[in-house]
Amino acid sequence: MPEERRTKSEQDSYLFQVNLGGMIDILSNHLYSSPDVFVRELLQNAVDAIQAKRNRGIQTENPDAVTLTLTQENGLPTLRFADTGTGLTESEIHRFLAVIGQSSKHDLTSGRIANDYIGRFGIGLLSCFLVSDCIRVVTRSMDTPEQTLEWCGKPDGTYTITPCAMRDTIGTTIVLTPKAGAEDYFTAERLTRLVQYYGRPLPEPIWLETDGSKTRLNPPLVSGDNTFAQVMQFGESLFGERFLDYIVLESPSGLFSGVAFILSSESAPTAKHSHRIYLKHMLLTEDGGRLLPKWAFFLRCFLNTTTLRPTASREDFYEDDMLLQAREELNDCLVRYLKRLATEKPGLLQKIVQIHQLAVQSVAVEDDALYQTFFPYLQFETPYGTLSGQVLLQADDPICYAAFEEFRQMMPIARAKHMMLVNAGYTYVRSLLERMYLLNPDIEVMSLQTLNPDTLLDAPKLDNASDALLLLAECNATLQSYDCAAGLKAFEPTDLPVLYMIDEKAMALRDIHRSMEMANAMFQGVLGALASEYHEQVGARLYLNVNNPLIQRLMTLRESERLRCCIEILYVQALLSGGYPMRHAERQMLNENLLQLLEWSL
């Protein structure tokens, strides 16, 4: 039939070709994070093969279920990774070992994978090519126990199947020798660490045999009526850290089970947090970001799930409705424990709050019940030292809060006026204070900026009003270039000569001017236009304390140059005491005035 007359149904069909070398590159550089995972893949294949035997009604327990044997052959270290599972027939070898993406866990009718299997994707064995140039599989199937076959696969995509010496038991042995640069993976120390890292909670016993000795790598986990000390010892051995307590994690819907350990030292929210999260007892990830609430950075979790879906790399979970449900249930477990501590172990709760205050604050601002539990134990900075939330709740006067700069400047005044001022420059403090009504409906909480300075500072009583007004006029003239106005007040303590107060708009203007000093010409013009909009609304003030001896002496000073120098130094001193960043012009002015004072003193 002429080519042009062939129908679509008569066109030739072709099979996709897979470049195995390219596939291995994808596995090593894009799918798997490290060659370490070959141990994980071999463990999961071995455990799944044993489970497959149980699924066929064979329930005998084998104390040597999985055995790793290290020997020297032809001058090379050799690893034999043996299991007592179902083994493979010749047809299964062709179907499952030679077809990428085909898995022996698939039901041949439905294509589904039983929930009791760990593996899913049929590519795990290829991970062995990350450490070896040849994979040998020696297998004896329970369906054809009369023969043992050896499959030998190479990275170029070729493989052979040959009969070999009879294997002692039903099951499979993977035989590997290291390729160049991978020799370290074929040592007892490295294999022990990787097996315990990936498969410590696996239910099957895993043994390492080398130099005639045999060691179990995954001792049984604590179970039943275990003591507190046993669980804590397990956590310490798993994470290499000491803990204050542990939280039992049980999902009402059966999505997970495990333990969360509470760190005995402070942990930063931004630090890398190492957990052990397992899928069907095989390590999936150390990152708890997809499961744990953000505020749980003071915990280390040992967690196992049987139903959450892994990604193809088996290093994370799919984001789906089941993961969302597990996340909510985990949050509930942690919250219930913390609430229970308030009545059962208040001393431990106080210790946790003291060590992990930031974490506790972050959850308290989101949960009313936890807020009521935690707030009395939280610590707050005040002019009278660090006080607990319980003390603040008993205050008769209103609670005022201020940012760092305001708090530092107002501390002596607040102390003199017996005002309860709280430093709200720390994360969450403002939100925590504003919710105090949940515990005391009658308490009044307000921002310091909402108060009129007249309520904090007294009107001055002047013996010589003309001298005071002359000083005020000189101050205003001197401070005009710094976007600040002067005022006369009387306040305690008397040894405080001036007080600098600034509102949000004036603070924004200061920031603009500081930026202009560092910007290029183009941006200076833009920032200058922006600054011009604020000049009519300047809210920065330098209050002179008429009760202060230095201010009283300045009222009588008639040497304008000396007076200007003193005013500028007092202005800078007020900025420094409040912790405000100084502009270049202010630093230069301070240096010049200090030099001038030295000259006058000589």
C-alpha positions, -999 to +999 in steps of 0.1 A: +000+000+000+015+034-009+027+054+021+003+083+014-027+060+015-021+043+049-047+052+075-038+064+110-046+030+125-021+014+101+007+037+112+037+020+129+039+020+167+071+024+186+081+019+222+097+046+244+134+040+249+150+047+283+186+058+286+196+041+318+227+062+322+206+094+320+181+078+344+209+073+369+219+109+365+184+120+372+183+098+404+216+110+417+213+147+408+176+155+409+155+128+427+176+116+455+195+140+478+224+116+485+237+082+475+229+073+512+194+064+500+205+031+484+204+017+520+169+030+525+157+015+492+172-019+499+157-019+534+122-011+521+124-038+494+135-064+519+107-055+544+081-054+516+092-088+504+087-103+539+053-086+542+044-101+509+051-135+523+028-128+553+001-116+529+002-150+514-006-166+547+029-175+559+032-161+594+064-177+606+087-152+624+123-153+612+149-138+636+173-133+607+148-115+585+173-090+570+210-095+572+238-073+559+271-092+554+304-074+547+333-094+533+364-089+512+364-105+477+391-101+451+405-072+471+372-053+472+347-049+500+315-067+492+281-061+507+254-089+507+220-075+516+198-106+522+161-110+531+138-139+538+109-126+517+091-142+488+119-142+463+114-137+425+106-161+397+123-157+363+092-140+349+090-117+378+127-108+374+120-097+338+089-078+348+100-061+380+138-057+377+141-048+340+111-025+337+116+009+352+085+021+371+071-014+375+067-025+411+060-060+424+037-044+450+011-035+423-020-057+422-020-072+387-057-067+384-064-033+399-029-018+396-032-006+432-006-010+460-015-025+493-012-001+522+012-024+541+040-020+515+065+008+518+077+011+482+055+024+454+074+034+423+096+005+411+128+025+408+144+019+442+169-008+430+184+016+405+197+037+435+223+010+440+240+023+408+249+054+428+275+034+447+281+003+425+287-004+388+270-037+389+239-050+408+237-088+414+204-102+426+205-138+438+169-150+444+149-181+453+112-178+449+086-195+471+068-203+439+098-221+423+118-232+453+137-258+432+159-232+415+180-201+424+186-174+398+212-147+395+202-114+378+231-091+369+224-056+358+247-029+345+244+009+341+244+005+303+209-011+305+220-047+299+213-076+322+217-113+324+198-141+342+216-173+350+210-203+373+234-204+403+241-223+434+210-230+455+203-204+481+198-218+516+164-202+522+136-186+502+143-149+497+167-125+479+203-113+483+216-081+467+253-082+461+272-050+456+309-039+453+319-002+454+326+019+423+354+044+425+348+070+452+320+050+470+343+028+491+332+045+523+297+032+519+310-004+523+322-001+559+305-014+591+304+021+606+287+037+576+262+009+571+253+009+608+247+046+608+226+045+577+205+015+587+198+031+621+191+065+605+166+052+579+151+021+595+155+021+633+118+015+640+114-012+613+096-042+628+119-068+612+152-075+629+181-062+609+216-077+614+251-068+604+276-096+601+313-088+597+345-105+607+326-134+623+305-112+646+268-104+643+251-073+657+214-063+656+212-027+642+176-019+652+169-031+688+132-033+696+116+000+705+102+006+740+066-005+742+039-014+767+041+000+802+074+017+797+088+041+823+095+077+817+132+070+819+131+045+790+113+069+767+136+097+775+166+075+770+153+065+736+149+102+726+184+110+738+199+082+718+179+091+687+186+128+687+218+131+708+202+157+730+187+159+765+150+167+769+127+180+796+097+158+789+079+140+761+044+143+745+026+112+733+014+118+697-017+097+688-039+104+658-077+099+665-080+088+629-049+066+629-029+088+606+002+088+628+017+078+661+049+088+679+065+110+705+075+147+707+105+155+729+108+190+746+142+205+743+160+214+775+177+245+760+164+274+739+160+269+702+159+297+676+128+297+653+151+301+623+175+272+633+174+239+613+152+215+633+159+178+629+130+154+634+125+117+625+094+113+605+088+078+591+065+063+566+056+027+575+086+027+599+111+038+572+126+073+575+110+097+550+122+131+561+139+151+589+119+182+580+087+186+600+076+218+582+047+201+564+033+184+595+042+204+626+029+239+635+054+267+631+055+273+669+067+238+676+104+247+670+112+237+706+103+200+699+120+171+683+095+146+669+098+108+664+067+101+642+054+072+621+026+073+596+012+045+575-012+064+552+002+097+542+014+098+506+051+102+498+066+120+468+086+099+442+119+107+460+104+095+493+118+126+510+086+145+516+048+142+517+023+152+491+002+183+501-033+169+502-064+167+524-050+138+544-018+158+552-039+188+563-059+165+586-027+150+601-014+186+606-045+196+625-045+165+647-008+169+655-015+205+666-043+193+688-021+167+705+005+193+714-021+219+726-038+193+748-005+184+765+003+220+772-031+227+787-028+196+809+005+208+823-012+239+839-031+216+863-009+185+865+027+199+864+027+237+868+064+237+877+073+220+845+051+244+825+069+273+842+103+259+832+092+253+796+079+289+794+111+303+808+133+283+783+110+285+752+092+318+758+091+328+722+075+296+711+050+297+739+041+333+731+036+325+694+010+299+702-006+319+730-015+348+707-035+324+684-053+302+710-074+318+737-073+287+760-036+285+758-033+322+763-051+319+796-029+290+805+004+306+796+001+343+803+006+342+841+040+324+835+053+348+808+080+373+816+078+410+807+104+438+810+093+468+831+110+498+848+108+476+880+127+447+865+113+416+848+078+408+860+055+378+854+022+380+837+005+371+870+020+403+886+007+425+856-028+410+861-028+423+896-019+459+887-043+485+899-033+511+874-035+509+836-008+490+817+011+510+792+034+496+765+060+512+744+086+503+717+123+498+726+133+535+721+103+549+740+106+524+768+143+532+773+136+569+775+105+567+796+118+542+821+130+567+848+099+588+844+075+558+846+094+546+877+091+581+893+054+583+885+048+547+896+034+539+862+034+503+849+052+505+816+061+474+796+087+470+768+067+459+738+096+460+714+098+422+715+078+399+692+043+391+703+044+413+735+020+439+723-005+413+711-002+395+745-008+426+765-038+437+744-055+403+752-053+406+789-090+412+790-094+375+786-081+371+822-091+404+837-120+422+820-115+453+841-078+459+833-069+488+810-041+484+784-029+512+762-001+523+740+022+550+754+018+570+722-019+574+728-011+594+760-007+631+759+027+642+772+009+665+796-004+634+815+032+622+820+050+655+824+040+684+847+035+720+837+066+740+848+065+764+877+090+792+867+106+817+890+118+837+860+096+832+830+116+855+807+148+835+812+129+802+805+113+816+773+147+829+760+161+794+765+131+778+748+134+802+718+172+794+715+164+757+716+138+759+689+161+779+666+190+754+672+168+722+667+149+734+637+174+719+613+170+685+631+132+685+626+126+688+663+108+714+685+115+722+721+092+724+751+094+732+789+081+707+814+088+696+850+093+659+857+110+633+878+138+623+883+153+657+885+187+645+874+172+638+839+178+672+820+159+665+788+135+640+773+131+632+736+097+621+724+088+613+688+057+601+670+055+577+640+054+605+614+085+622+628+102+588+631+095+582+594+110+616+586+142+607+605+144+575+585+140+593+552+168+618+561+191+589+571+184+572+537+191+604+518+226+605+534+234+571+518+215+574+485+228+586+451+217+619+436+186+605+418+172+589+449+181+619+470+157+639+449+129+614+453+134+611+491+136+649+494+102+653+478+089+627+502+104+644+532+088+677+523+054+662+529+062+656+566+077+690+575+043+705+584+035+676+607+067+673+627+061+654+660+095+652+675+100+672+707+129+677+732+114+685+766+136+705+789+132+696+826+130+729+845+137+711+878+171+700+865+201+721+878+218+721+844+187+734+826+183+761+853+219+772+847+214+773+810+185+797+815+209+822+828+236+816+801+238+845+777+267+834+755+249+822+724+277+800+711+281+782+744+243+779+747+240+764+712+268+739+719+251+727+752+217+724+736+230+703+707+249+680+731+218+676+752+198+668+721+223+641+710+225+627+745+187+623+745+189+604+712+215+581+725+197+573+757+166+565+737+185+542+713+176+562+682+199+558+652+219+590+646+221+608+612+254+617+598+248+654+605+241+646+641+272+626+646+293+653+629+277+679+652+285+659+683+321+656+673+325+693+666+308+703+699+330+679+720+361+694+704+347+729+712+342+720+748+378+707+751+391+740+737+370+760+762+383+739+790+420+745+782 
